[in-house]
Amino acid sequence: MGALELSQYDSNTGKLSYVQNVGGGFTDADREWWWENFPLHAPNSMVVLVRGKGRFAEGALRHPEFLRIRTDKLPTDCILKRTSR
């Protein structure tokens, strides 16, 4: 498994737009689950929680790290959370 492609919901267009990739933070069990289950999931159908060590000026996370899948959220709930620097 390489990296997950992350998107966020744009309420102006009603579509998900690409933000960045995340390839770190996966355990061996996570990677095995993705390999076994990914064909069951259509693109843009999963929500994941990711953290980073700050942000670049354009908003992308520095050193993004996968934390977990969020089964309690929909893709339309994925609005970029801006934090103070």
Secondary structure, DSSP 8 states (H G I E B T S, - for coil): ---EEEEEEETTTTEEEEEEEE-BS--HHHHHHHHHHGGGS-TT---EEEE-SSB-TTS-BSS-EEEEE-TT--GGG--------
